[in-house]
Amino acid sequence: MKKETGSPANTASPSSAKPSLITQAPNTTPPVQFDVSNLKNSYANVCNVSSTREEVVLAFGVNEVWERAQADLKIQLTNRIVLNPYAAKRLAAVLNRVIAEYESKFGTLKADPRSQANAA
């Protein structure tokens, strides 16, 4: 079984009615081992997001049509991730931090990648 160790952003531990016997320094996150033995890779260049009060749904797929003049654009969504709103907010914070780090190393990203490619 392949495992990776890391510290997830803002991981909350389950609470219980009984006090914990293990003492930890305040504001420390215990190490977490991620089991990646069943991890699958997927590529996506399209993400559709929808939500309800109880969940945020991210549906990923690939746009294989590169011609702008095509009248009918059909994208097959292949992967779905369902999060509760708290996990979605933590994901948004982590993604914002990753993009800020990327932009500090490689320059500002524009919202439209076509204009970014033309500038390069």
TIDREN-956057 format. One record per atom (N, C-alpha, C, O, CB): residue number from 0; x, y, z; residue in three letters. Coordinates in nm, 3 decimals. Glycine has a CB too. Layout:
<nodes>
NODE     i        c1        c2        c3    aa
NODE   NUM         X         Y         Z   ala
...
</nodes>
This chain:
<nodes>
NODE     i        c1        c2        c3    aa
NODE     0     0.084    -0.116     0.000   met
NODE     0     0.000     0.000     0.000   met
NODE     0     0.089     0.123     0.000   met
NODE     0     0.172     0.141     0.089   met
NODE     0    -0.096    -0.001     0.121   met
NODE     1     0.072     0.209    -0.100   lys
NODE     1     0.152     0.330    -0.112   lys
NODE     1     0.086     0.441    -0.032   lys
NODE     1    -0.035     0.461    -0.044   lys
NODE     1     0.171     0.371    -0.260   lys
NODE     2     0.164     0.513     0.049   lys
NODE     2     0.109     0.620     0.131   lys
NODE     2     0.193     0.744     0.114   lys
NODE     2     0.314     0.736     0.094   lys
NODE     2     0.101     0.579     0.278   lys
NODE     3     0.128     0.859     0.124   glu
NODE     3     0.197     0.987     0.127   glu
NODE     3     0.159     1.054     0.257   glu
NODE     3     0.047     1.038     0.306   glu
NODE     3     0.160     1.076     0.003   glu
NODE     4     0.252     1.129     0.315   thr
NODE     4     0.224     1.201     0.437   thr
NODE     4     0.215     1.348     0.405   thr
NODE     4     0.295     1.401     0.328   thr
NODE     4     0.331     1.174     0.543   thr
NODE     5     0.119     1.414     0.463   gly
NODE     5     0.104     1.557     0.441   gly
NODE     5     0.018     1.617     0.548   gly
NODE     5    -0.031     1.547     0.637   gly
NODE     5     0.044     1.585     0.304   gly
NODE     6     0.001     1.746     0.540   ser
NODE     6    -0.084     1.817     0.634   ser
NODE     6    -0.190     1.890     0.555   ser
NODE     6    -0.162     1.994     0.496   ser
NODE     6    -0.003     1.915     0.722   ser
NODE     7    -0.312     1.838     0.551   pro
NODE     7    -0.416     1.902     0.472   pro
NODE     7    -0.451     2.039     0.529   pro
NODE     7    -0.436     2.064     0.648   pro
NODE     7    -0.541     1.814     0.466   pro
NODE     8    -0.498     2.124     0.442   ala
NODE     8    -0.535     2.258     0.484   ala
NODE     8    -0.658     2.253     0.572   ala
NODE     8    -0.765     2.208     0.530   ala
NODE     8    -0.560     2.348     0.363   ala
NODE     9    -0.644     2.298     0.695   asn
NODE     9    -0.757     2.319     0.783   asn
NODE     9    -0.838     2.191     0.807   asn
NODE     9    -0.961     2.196     0.804   asn
NODE     9    -0.847     2.425     0.727   asn
NODE    10    -0.774     2.080     0.830   thr
NODE    10    -0.844     1.955     0.857   thr
NODE    10    -0.900     1.959     0.998   thr
NODE    10    -0.828     1.989     1.094   thr
NODE    10    -0.751     1.833     0.838   thr
NODE    11    -1.027     1.930     1.011   ala
NODE    11    -1.090     1.930     1.143   ala
NODE    11    -1.096     1.788     1.195   ala
NODE    11    -1.122     1.694     1.119   ala
NODE    11    -1.231     1.992     1.138   ala
NODE    12    -1.073     1.771     1.324   ser
NODE    12    -1.084     1.638     1.383   ser
NODE    12    -1.223     1.622     1.440   ser
NODE    12    -1.283     1.718     1.488   ser
NODE    12    -0.976     1.616     1.492   ser
NODE    13    -1.276     1.499     1.434   pro
NODE    13    -1.410     1.477     1.487   pro
NODE    13    -1.414     1.502     1.637   pro
NODE    13    -1.318     1.470     1.708   pro
NODE    13    -1.457     1.334     1.457   pro
NODE    14    -1.521     1.559     1.684   ser
NODE    14    -1.532     1.587     1.827   ser
NODE    14    -1.605     1.472     1.895   ser
NODE    14    -1.683     1.400     1.832   ser
NODE    14    -1.606     1.721     1.853   ser
NODE    15    -1.580     1.455     2.022   ser
NODE    15    -1.648     1.352     2.098   ser
NODE    15    -1.690     1.411     2.233   ser
NODE    15    -1.642     1.517     2.273   ser
NODE    15    -1.558     1.226     2.118   ser
NODE    16    -1.779     1.342     2.299   ala
NODE    16    -1.827     1.390     2.429   ala
NODE    16    -1.721     1.373     2.537   ala
NODE    16    -1.718     1.450     2.633   ala
NODE    16    -1.955     1.317     2.468   ala
NODE    17    -1.635     1.273     2.522   lys
NODE    17    -1.532     1.246     2.622   lys
NODE    17    -1.409     1.333     2.594   lys
NODE    17    -1.376     1.355     2.478   lys
NODE    17    -1.494     1.096     2.623   lys
NODE    18    -1.341     1.382     2.697   pro
NODE    18    -1.218     1.459     2.674   pro
NODE    18    -1.108     1.368     2.621   pro
NODE    18    -1.101     1.250     2.655   pro
NODE    18    -1.172     1.528     2.804   pro
NODE    19    -1.023     1.424     2.539   ser
NODE    19    -0.915     1.349     2.477   ser
NODE    19    -0.803     1.325     2.577   ser
NODE    19    -0.770     1.414     2.656   ser
NODE    19    -0.862     1.422     2.353   ser
NODE    20    -0.745     1.206     2.574   leu
NODE    20    -0.632     1.175     2.661   leu
NODE    20    -0.501     1.221     2.601   leu
NODE    20    -0.401     1.234     2.672   leu
NODE    20    -0.627     1.026     2.689   leu
NODE    21    -0.499     1.247     2.472   ile
NODE    21    -0.378     1.292     2.404   ile
NODE    21    -0.376     1.444     2.408   ile
NODE    21    -0.472     1.509     2.368   ile
NODE    21    -0.370     1.239     2.257   ile
NODE    22    -0.265     1.499     2.456   thr
NODE    22    -0.255     1.644     2.463   thr
NODE    22    -0.172     1.693     2.345   thr
NODE    22    -0.064     1.640     2.317   thr
NODE    22    -0.192     1.689     2.597   thr
NODE    23    -0.222     1.795     2.278   gln
NODE    23    -0.149     1.856     2.167   gln
NODE    23    -0.136     2.004     2.193   gln
NODE    23    -0.220     2.066     2.258   gln
NODE    23    -0.221     1.830     2.032   gln
NODE    24    -0.029     2.060     2.140   ala
NODE    24    -0.012     2.204     2.151   ala
NODE    24    -0.125     2.271     2.075   ala
NODE    24    -0.170     2.219     1.972   ala
NODE    24     0.127     2.248     2.098   ala
NODE    25    -0.171     2.386     2.122   pro
NODE    25    -0.279     2.455     2.051   pro
NODE    25    -0.239     2.489     1.908   pro
NODE    25    -0.122     2.516     1.880   pro
NODE    25    -0.319     2.583     2.127   pro
NODE    26    -0.336     2.486     1.818   asn
NODE    26    -0.317     2.523     1.677   asn
NODE    26    -0.219     2.433     1.603   asn
NODE    26    -0.153     2.478     1.509   asn
NODE    26    -0.269     2.665     1.668   asn
NODE    27    -0.206     2.307     1.642   thr
NODE    27    -0.123     2.214     1.567   thr
NODE    27    -0.213     2.112     1.501   thr
NODE    27    -0.313     2.069     1.558   thr
NODE    27    -0.016     2.145     1.658   thr
NODE    28    -0.174     2.074     1.381   thr
NODE    28    -0.250     1.973     1.307   thr
NODE    28    -0.171     1.844     1.309   thr
NODE    28    -0.053     1.843     1.276   thr
NODE    28    -0.277     2.019     1.160   thr
NODE    29    -0.234     1.734     1.349   pro
NODE    29    -0.160     1.607     1.351   pro
NODE    29    -0.124     1.566     1.208   pro
NODE    29    -0.195     1.600     1.114   pro
NODE    29    -0.244     1.495     1.419   pro
NODE    30    -0.013     1.494     1.191   pro
NODE    30     0.024     1.449     1.057   pro
NODE    30    -0.081     1.353     1.002   pro
NODE    30    -0.142     1.275     1.075   pro
NODE    30     0.163     1.380     1.059   pro
NODE    31    -0.102     1.362     0.872   val
NODE    31    -0.202     1.279     0.806   val
NODE    31    -0.132     1.195     0.700   val
NODE    31    -0.048     1.246     0.627   val
NODE    31    -0.316     1.365     0.742   val
NODE    32    -0.166     1.068     0.692   gln
NODE    32    -0.113     0.981     0.588   gln
NODE    32    -0.220     0.962     0.482   gln
NODE    32    -0.332     0.920     0.513   gln
NODE    32    -0.068     0.845     0.645   gln
NODE    33    -0.186     0.994     0.357   phe
NODE    33    -0.278     0.976     0.246   phe
NODE    33    -0.247     0.845     0.176   phe
NODE    33    -0.133     0.822     0.135   phe
NODE    33    -0.270     1.095     0.147   phe
NODE    34    -0.346     0.759     0.163   asp
NODE    34    -0.330     0.633     0.091   asp
NODE    34    -0.359     0.660    -0.057   asp
NODE    34    -0.473     0.687    -0.093   asp
NODE    34    -0.425     0.521     0.149   asp
NODE    35    -0.257     0.654    -0.141   val
NODE    35    -0.273     0.684    -0.283   val
NODE    35    -0.266     0.557    -0.369   val
NODE    35    -0.247     0.566    -0.490   val
NODE    35    -0.167     0.783    -0.328   val
NODE    36    -0.282     0.441    -0.307   ser
NODE    36    -0.271     0.316    -0.381   ser
NODE    36    -0.382     0.299    -0.485   ser
NODE    36    -0.363     0.229    -0.584   ser
NODE    36    -0.273     0.199    -0.285   ser
NODE    37    -0.497     0.361    -0.464   asn
NODE    37    -0.608     0.350    -0.560   asn
NODE    37    -0.635     0.482    -0.633   asn
NODE    37    -0.739     0.499    -0.696   asn
NODE    37    -0.735     0.307    -0.487   asn
NODE    38    -0.541     0.574    -0.624   leu
NODE    38    -0.559     0.705    -0.687   leu
NODE    38    -0.556     0.693    -0.839   leu
NODE    38    -0.469     0.627    -0.895   leu
NODE    38    -0.450     0.802    -0.640   leu
NODE    39    -0.652     0.758    -0.904   lys
NODE    39    -0.660     0.758    -1.050   lys
NODE    39    -0.640     0.900    -1.100   lys
NODE    39    -0.685     0.995    -1.036   lys
NODE    39    -0.796     0.701    -1.099   lys
NODE    40    -0.573     0.915    -1.213   asn
NODE    40    -0.549     1.046    -1.273   asn
NODE    40    -0.651     1.073    -1.381   asn
NODE    40    -0.688     0.983    -1.457   asn
NODE    40    -0.408     1.055    -1.329   asn
NODE    41    -0.697     1.195    -1.389   ser
NODE    41    -0.786     1.240    -1.495   ser
NODE    41    -0.742     1.379    -1.537   ser
NODE    41    -0.688     1.454    -1.455   ser
NODE    41    -0.936     1.240    -1.448   ser
NODE    42    -0.763     1.412    -1.662   tyr
NODE    42    -0.736     1.547    -1.712   tyr
NODE    42    -0.868     1.615    -1.739   tyr
NODE    42    -0.961     1.553    -1.790   tyr
NODE    42    -0.647     1.543    -1.841   tyr
NODE    43    -0.878     1.742    -1.704   ala
NODE    43    -0.999     1.820    -1.733   ala
NODE    43    -0.959     1.961    -1.774   ala
NODE    43    -0.866     2.019    -1.717   ala
NODE    43    -1.095     1.823    -1.610   ala
NODE    44    -1.029     2.014    -1.873   asn
NODE    44    -1.012     2.155    -1.906   asn
NODE    44    -1.146     2.228    -1.898   asn
NODE    44    -1.158     2.343    -1.939   asn
NODE    44    -0.951     2.171    -2.046   asn
NODE    45    -1.246     2.158    -1.844   val
NODE    45    -1.379     2.215    -1.823   val
NODE    45    -1.427     2.171    -1.684   val
NODE    45    -1.411     2.056    -1.645   val
NODE    45    -1.480     2.170    -1.935   val
NODE    46    -1.486     2.266    -1.612   cys
NODE    46    -1.546     2.233    -1.482   cys
NODE    46    -1.680     2.303    -1.473   cys
NODE    46    -1.689     2.424    -1.492   cys
NODE    46    -1.453     2.274    -1.363   cys
NODE    47    -1.784     2.226    -1.445   asn
NODE    47    -1.917     2.280    -1.425   asn
NODE    47    -1.948     2.270    -1.276   asn
NODE    47    -1.930     2.164    -1.217   asn
NODE    47    -2.024     2.206    -1.511   asn
NODE    48    -1.995     2.378    -1.217   val
NODE    48    -2.020     2.380    -1.073   val
NODE    48    -2.167     2.409    -1.048   val
NODE    48    -2.223     2.501    -1.107   val
NODE    48    -1.931     2.484    -1.002   val
NODE    49    -2.228     2.331    -0.960   ser
NODE    49    -2.365     2.358    -0.916   ser
NODE    49    -2.370     2.336    -0.766   ser
NODE    49    -2.281     2.274    -0.708   ser
NODE    49    -2.468     2.266    -0.991   ser
NODE    50    -2.474     2.388    -0.703   ser
NODE    50    -2.481     2.373    -0.558   ser
NODE    50    -2.625     2.375    -0.509   ser
NODE    50    -2.716     2.425    -0.575   ser
NODE    50    -2.401     2.483    -0.489   ser
NODE    51    -2.641     2.319    -0.391   thr
NODE    51    -2.765     2.327    -0.315   thr
NODE    51    -2.724     2.375    -0.176   thr
NODE    51    -2.607     2.405    -0.153   thr
NODE    51    -2.843     2.188    -0.311   thr
NODE    52    -2.817     2.381    -0.087   arg
NODE    52    -2.784     2.423     0.050   arg
NODE    52    -2.688     2.324     0.116   arg
NODE    52    -2.605     2.364     0.198   arg
NODE    52    -2.913     2.435     0.134   arg
NODE    53    -2.698     2.196     0.081   glu
NODE    53    -2.621     2.092     0.149   glu
NODE    53    -2.494     2.049     0.077   glu
NODE    53    -2.408     1.985     0.139   glu
NODE    53    -2.706     1.975     0.169   glu
NODE    54    -2.480     2.081    -0.053   glu
NODE    54    -2.363     2.030    -0.125   glu
NODE    54    -2.323     2.119    -0.241   glu
NODE    54    -2.402     2.196    -0.295   glu
NODE    54    -2.392     1.890    -0.176   glu
NODE    55    -2.197     2.107    -0.277   val
NODE    55    -2.140     2.172    -0.395   val
NODE    55    -2.092     2.060    -0.486   val
NODE    55    -2.018     1.972    -0.442   val
NODE    55    -2.023     2.274    -0.358   val
NODE    56    -2.134     2.063    -0.611   val
NODE    56    -2.101     1.957    -0.705   val
NODE    56    -2.009     2.012    -0.813   val
NODE    56    -2.043     2.110    -0.880   val
NODE    56    -2.229     1.896    -0.768   val
NODE    57    -1.893     1.950    -0.828   leu
NODE    57    -1.798     1.985    -0.933   leu
NODE    57    -1.800     1.873    -1.035   leu
NODE    57    -1.773     1.757    -1.001   leu
NODE    57    -1.653     2.008    -0.875   leu
NODE    58    -1.832     1.905    -1.159   ala
NODE    58    -1.833     1.805    -1.267   ala
NODE    58    -1.725     1.844    -1.367   ala
NODE    58    -1.724     1.956    -1.418   ala
NODE    58    -1.975     1.796    -1.337   ala
NODE    59    -1.634     1.751    -1.394   phe
NODE    59    -1.518     1.778    -1.478   phe
NODE    59    -1.530     1.704    -1.611   phe
NODE    59    -1.590     1.597    -1.618   phe
NODE    59    -1.389     1.737    -1.407   phe
NODE    60    -1.471     1.762    -1.714   gly
NODE    60    -1.471     1.700    -1.846   gly
NODE    60    -1.366     1.763    -1.934   gly
NODE    60    -1.285     1.845    -1.889   gly
NODE    60    -1.607     1.711    -1.911   gly
NODE    61    -1.366     1.725    -2.062   val
NODE    61    -1.268     1.774    -2.157   val
NODE    61    -1.339     1.831    -2.279   val
NODE    61    -1.423     1.765    -2.340   val
NODE    61    -1.171     1.661    -2.199   val
NODE    62    -1.304     1.954    -2.313   asn
NODE    62    -1.351     2.016    -2.436   asn
NODE    62    -1.255     1.975    -2.546   asn
NODE    62    -1.139     2.018    -2.545   asn
NODE    62    -1.362     2.172    -2.423   asn
NODE    63    -1.300     1.895    -2.640   glu
NODE    63    -1.214     1.850    -2.749   glu
NODE    63    -1.241     1.927    -2.878   glu
NODE    63    -1.184     1.895    -2.983   glu
NODE    63    -1.234     1.701    -2.772   glu
NODE    64    -1.327     2.028    -2.871   val
NODE    64    -1.358     2.109    -2.988   val
NODE    64    -1.276     2.237    -2.977   val
NODE    64    -1.290     2.313    -2.881   val
NODE    64    -1.512     2.140    -2.998   val
NODE    65    -1.192     2.262    -3.076   trp
NODE    65    -1.104     2.378    -3.071   trp
NODE    65    -1.142     2.484    -3.173   trp
NODE    65    -1.080     2.590    -3.178   trp
NODE    65    -0.961     2.336    -3.093   trp
NODE    66    -1.243     2.456    -3.254   glu
NODE    66    -1.285     2.553    -3.355   glu
NODE    66    -1.391     2.645    -3.297   glu
NODE    66    -1.495     2.599    -3.250   glu
NODE    66    -1.340     2.482    -3.481   glu
NODE    67    -1.365     2.776    -3.300   arg
NODE    67    -1.459     2.872    -3.242   arg
NODE    67    -1.589     2.880    -3.322   arg
NODE    67    -1.694     2.910    -3.264   arg
NODE    67    -1.394     3.009    -3.236   arg
NODE    68    -1.584     2.854    -3.450   ala
NODE    68    -1.701     2.872    -3.536   ala
NODE    68    -1.801     2.758    -3.526   ala
NODE    68    -1.909     2.765    -3.585   ala
NODE    68    -1.656     2.886    -3.679   ala
NODE    69    -1.768     2.653    -3.453   gln
NODE    69    -1.859     2.539    -3.445   gln
NODE    69    -1.988     2.581    -3.374   gln
NODE    69    -1.984     2.639    -3.266   gln
NODE    69    -1.792     2.421    -3.371   gln
NODE    70    -2.101     2.550    -3.436   ala
NODE    70    -2.231     2.593    -3.384   ala
NODE    70    -2.273     2.515    -3.260   ala
NODE    70    -2.330     2.572    -3.168   ala
NODE    70    -2.337     2.577    -3.492   ala
NODE    71    -2.246     2.385    -3.257   asp
NODE    71    -2.291     2.302    -3.147   asp
NODE    71    -2.172     2.254    -3.066   asp
NODE    71    -2.090     2.176    -3.115   asp
NODE    71    -2.373     2.182    -3.200   asp
NODE    72    -2.162     2.300    -2.943   leu
NODE    72    -2.051     2.262    -2.856   leu
NODE    72    -2.103     2.160    -2.756   leu
NODE    72    -2.188     2.191    -2.673   leu
NODE    72    -1.990     2.387    -2.784   leu
NODE    73    -2.051     2.037    -2.764   lys
NODE    73    -2.094     1.930    -2.674   lys
NODE    73    -1.971     1.880    -2.597   lys
NODE    73    -1.873     1.837    -2.656   lys
NODE    73    -2.162     1.813    -2.753   lys
NODE    74    -1.979     1.887    -2.464   ile
NODE    74    -1.869     1.846    -2.378   ile
NODE    74    -1.917     1.731    -2.291   ile
NODE    74    -2.018     1.743    -2.222   ile
NODE    74    -1.817     1.965    -2.291   ile
NODE    75    -1.844     1.621    -2.293   gln
NODE    75    -1.879     1.508    -2.208   gln
NODE    75    -1.813     1.526    -2.072   gln
NODE    75    -1.690     1.533    -2.063   gln
NODE    75    -1.837     1.372    -2.273   gln
NODE    76    -1.893     1.533    -1.968   leu
NODE    76    -1.840     1.542    -1.833   leu
NODE    76    -1.814     1.399    -1.784   leu
NODE    76    -1.899     1.311    -1.798   leu
NODE    76    -1.939     1.617    -1.737   leu
NODE    77    -1.696     1.377    -1.726   thr
NODE    77    -1.654     1.241    -1.694   thr
NODE    77    -1.633     1.213    -1.546   thr
NODE    77    -1.635     1.097    -1.505   thr
NODE    77    -1.529     1.212    -1.766   thr
NODE    78    -1.614     1.316    -1.466   asn
NODE    78    -1.588     1.295    -1.324   asn
NODE    78    -1.669     1.394    -1.242   asn
NODE    78    -1.684     1.510    -1.280   asn
NODE    78    -1.437     1.310    -1.293   asn
NODE    79    -1.722     1.346    -1.129   arg
NODE    79    -1.800     1.433    -1.041   arg
NODE    79    -1.745     1.422    -0.899   arg
NODE    79    -1.719     1.312    -0.849   arg
NODE    79    -1.952     1.396    -1.044   arg
NODE    80    -1.728     1.537    -0.836   ile
NODE    80    -1.688     1.543    -0.696   ile
NODE    80    -1.797     1.619    -0.622   ile
NODE    80    -1.835     1.729    -0.663   ile
NODE    80    -1.547     1.613    -0.677   ile
NODE    81    -1.849     1.561    -0.514   val
NODE    81    -1.953     1.624    -0.434   val
NODE    81    -1.893     1.659    -0.298   val
NODE    81    -1.838     1.573    -0.230   val
NODE    81    -2.079     1.531    -0.419   val
NODE    82    -1.903     1.786    -0.260   leu
NODE    82    -1.847     1.835    -0.134   leu
NODE    82    -1.956     1.900    -0.051   leu
NODE    82    -2.055     1.948    -0.105   leu
NODE    82    -1.732     1.936    -0.160   leu
NODE    83    -1.937     1.901     0.080   asn
NODE    83    -2.025     1.984     0.161   asn
NODE    83    -1.972     2.127     0.150   asn
NODE    83    -1.856     2.146     0.111   asn
NODE    83    -2.030     1.934     0.312   asn
NODE    84    -2.051     2.228     0.183   pro
NODE    84    -2.006     2.367     0.165   pro
NODE    84    -1.879     2.402     0.243   pro
NODE    84    -1.800     2.485     0.198   pro
NODE    84    -2.116     2.460     0.207   pro
NODE    85    -1.858     2.340     0.359   tyr
NODE    85    -1.737     2.368     0.437   tyr
NODE    85    -1.612     2.318     0.365   tyr
NODE    85    -1.511     2.388     0.357   tyr
NODE    85    -1.748     2.303     0.577   tyr
NODE    86    -1.620     2.196     0.312   ala
NODE    86    -1.507     2.142     0.236   ala
NODE    86    -1.484     2.222     0.109   ala
NODE    86    -1.370     2.242     0.068   ala
NODE    86    -1.530     1.994     0.202   ala
NODE    87    -1.592     2.269     0.045   ala
NODE    87    -1.579     2.351    -0.076   ala
NODE    87    -1.509     2.482    -0.043   ala
NODE    87    -1.427     2.530    -0.122   ala
NODE    87    -1.717     2.378    -0.138   ala
NODE    88    -1.539     2.541     0.071   lys
NODE    88    -1.474     2.667     0.109   lys
NODE    88    -1.326     2.644     0.137   lys
NODE    88    -1.243     2.727     0.100   lys
NODE    88    -1.543     2.728     0.234   lys
NODE    89    -1.292     2.533     0.201   arg
NODE    89    -1.150     2.502     0.225   arg
NODE    89    -1.079     2.476     0.093   arg
NODE    89    -0.964     2.518     0.075   arg
NODE    89    -1.137     2.379     0.317   arg
NODE    90    -1.145     2.408    -0.001   leu
NODE    90    -1.087     2.385    -0.133   leu
NODE    90    -1.063     2.518    -0.204   leu
NODE    90    -0.957     2.537    -0.264   leu
NODE    90    -1.179     2.295    -0.218   leu
NODE    91    -1.159     2.610    -0.199   ala
NODE    91    -1.143     2.740    -0.261   ala
NODE    91    -1.022     2.815    -0.204   ala
NODE    91    -0.946     2.877    -0.278   ala
NODE    91    -1.270     2.824    -0.243   ala
NODE    92    -1.005     2.808    -0.073   ala
NODE    92    -0.891     2.875    -0.009   ala
NODE    92    -0.758     2.814    -0.054   ala
NODE    92    -0.663     2.887    -0.083   ala
NODE    92    -0.903     2.867     0.145   ala
NODE    93    -0.752     2.681    -0.061   val
NODE    93    -0.629     2.614    -0.105   val
NODE    93    -0.599     2.648    -0.251   val
NODE    93    -0.485     2.677    -0.285   val
NODE    93    -0.641     2.461    -0.087   val
NODE    94    -0.702     2.646    -0.337   leu
NODE    94    -0.681     2.680    -0.478   leu
NODE    94    -0.634     2.825    -0.494   leu
NODE    94    -0.546     2.852    -0.575   leu
NODE    94    -0.810     2.658    -0.558   leu
NODE    95    -0.692     2.917    -0.418   asn
NODE    95    -0.647     3.057    -0.423   asn
NODE    95    -0.501     3.070    -0.383   asn
NODE    95    -0.427     3.147    -0.445   asn
NODE    95    -0.734     3.144    -0.332   asn
NODE    96    -0.460     2.997    -0.281   arg
NODE    96    -0.321     3.001    -0.235   arg
NODE    96    -0.227     2.942    -0.342   arg
NODE    96    -0.120     2.997    -0.366   arg
NODE    96    -0.306     2.923    -0.102   arg
NODE    97    -0.267     2.831    -0.405   val
NODE    97    -0.185     2.769    -0.508   val
NODE    97    -0.170     2.862    -0.629   val
NODE    97    -0.061     2.875    -0.684   val
NODE    97    -0.245     2.634    -0.552   val
NODE    98    -0.279     2.927    -0.670   ile
NODE    98    -0.274     3.019    -0.784   ile
NODE    98    -0.186     3.140    -0.750   ile
NODE    98    -0.109     3.185    -0.835   ile
NODE    98    -0.416     3.066    -0.823   ile
NODE    99    -0.195     3.191    -0.629   ala
NODE    99    -0.110     3.305    -0.588   ala
NODE    99     0.037     3.265    -0.593   ala
NODE    99     0.120     3.344    -0.638   ala
NODE    99    -0.148     3.352    -0.445   ala
NODE   100     0.071     3.145    -0.547   glu
NODE   100     0.209     3.097    -0.554   glu
NODE   100     0.254     3.082    -0.699   glu
NODE   100     0.366     3.121    -0.734   glu
NODE   100     0.224     2.962    -0.479   glu
NODE   101     0.169     3.026    -0.783   tyr
NODE   101     0.200     3.009    -0.925   tyr
NODE   101     0.228     3.145    -0.989   tyr
NODE   101     0.328     3.162    -1.059   tyr
NODE   101     0.084     2.938    -0.999   tyr
NODE   102     0.140     3.242    -0.964   glu
NODE   102     0.156     3.373    -1.026   glu
NODE   102     0.279     3.447    -0.974   glu
NODE   102     0.339     3.524    -1.048   glu
NODE   102     0.032     3.457    -1.001   glu
NODE   103     0.317     3.423    -0.850   ser
NODE   103     0.438     3.488    -0.800   ser
NODE   103     0.563     3.431    -0.867   ser
NODE   103     0.664     3.501    -0.879   ser
NODE   103     0.448     3.471    -0.647   ser
NODE   104     0.558     3.306    -0.911   lys
NODE   104     0.671     3.243    -0.980   lys
NODE   104     0.671     3.269    -1.129   lys
NODE   104     0.776     3.295    -1.188   lys
NODE   104     0.671     3.094    -0.955   lys
NODE   105     0.552     3.263    -1.192   phe
NODE   105     0.545     3.262    -1.339   phe
NODE   105     0.472     3.381    -1.399   phe
NODE   105     0.465     3.391    -1.522   phe
NODE   105     0.478     3.137    -1.383   phe
NODE   106     0.417     3.470    -1.320   gly
NODE   106     0.345     3.585    -1.372   gly
NODE   106     0.195     3.567    -1.362   gly
NODE   106     0.144     3.457    -1.343   gly
NODE   106     0.384     3.610    -1.515   gly
NODE   107     0.127     3.680    -1.376   thr
NODE   107    -0.019     3.683    -1.360   thr
NODE   107    -0.089     3.606    -1.471   thr
NODE   107    -0.054     3.619    -1.589   thr
NODE   107    -0.068     3.827    -1.358   thr
NODE   108    -0.187     3.527    -1.433   leu
NODE   108    -0.270     3.455    -1.528   leu
NODE   108    -0.389     3.543    -1.565   leu
NODE   108    -0.447     3.609    -1.479   leu
NODE   108    -0.317     3.320    -1.471   leu
NODE   109    -0.424     3.542    -1.691   lys
NODE   109    -0.545     3.612    -1.735   lys
NODE   109    -0.660     3.512    -1.735   lys
NODE   109    -0.638     3.392    -1.750   lys
NODE   109    -0.526     3.676    -1.878   lys
NODE   110    -0.781     3.560    -1.717   ala
NODE   110    -0.898     3.472    -1.711   ala
NODE   110    -0.918     3.397    -1.842   ala
NODE   110    -0.963     3.282    -1.841   ala
NODE   110    -1.023     3.551    -1.677   ala
NODE   111    -0.886     3.461    -1.958   asp
NODE   111    -0.902     3.399    -2.090   asp
NODE   111    -0.767     3.345    -2.134   asp
NODE   111    -0.678     3.425    -2.165   asp
NODE   111    -0.959     3.501    -2.195   asp
NODE   112    -0.747     3.213    -2.138   pro
NODE   112    -0.616     3.157    -2.174   pro
NODE   112    -0.574     3.192    -2.317   pro
NODE   112    -0.454     3.192    -2.347   pro
NODE   112    -0.617     3.007    -2.157   pro
NODE   113    -0.668     3.220    -2.406   arg
NODE   113    -0.632     3.256    -2.544   arg
NODE   113    -0.554     3.386    -2.548   arg
NODE   113    -0.459     3.399    -2.625   arg
NODE   113    -0.758     3.267    -2.632   arg
NODE   114    -0.593     3.484    -2.464   ser
NODE   114    -0.520     3.610    -2.461   ser
NODE   114    -0.383     3.590    -2.396   ser
NODE   114    -0.288     3.660    -2.431   ser
NODE   114    -0.600     3.717    -2.385   ser
NODE   115    -0.372     3.496    -2.304   gln
NODE   115    -0.243     3.463    -2.242   gln
NODE   115    -0.149     3.402    -2.345   gln
NODE   115    -0.030     3.434    -2.347   gln
NODE   115    -0.263     3.366    -2.123   gln
NODE   116    -0.201     3.314    -2.430   ala
NODE   116    -0.119     3.250    -2.533   ala
NODE   116    -0.072     3.353    -2.636   ala
NODE   116     0.040     3.346    -2.685   ala
NODE   116    -0.197     3.136    -2.603   ala
NODE   117    -0.159     3.449    -2.668   asn
NODE   117    -0.120     3.552    -2.766   asn
NODE   117    -0.013     3.644    -2.709   asn
NODE   117     0.068     3.698    -2.785   asn
NODE   117    -0.242     3.634    -2.808   asn
NODE   118    -0.010     3.664    -2.577   ala
NODE   118     0.088     3.752    -2.516   ala
NODE   118     0.225     3.686    -2.508   ala
NODE   118     0.327     3.754    -2.501   ala
NODE   118     0.043     3.794    -2.378   ala
NODE   119     0.228     3.553    -2.509   ala
NODE   119     0.356     3.479    -2.494   ala
NODE   119     0.434     3.474    -2.622   ala
NODE   119     0.542     3.416    -2.626   ala
NODE   119     0.331     3.339    -2.446   ala
</nodes>
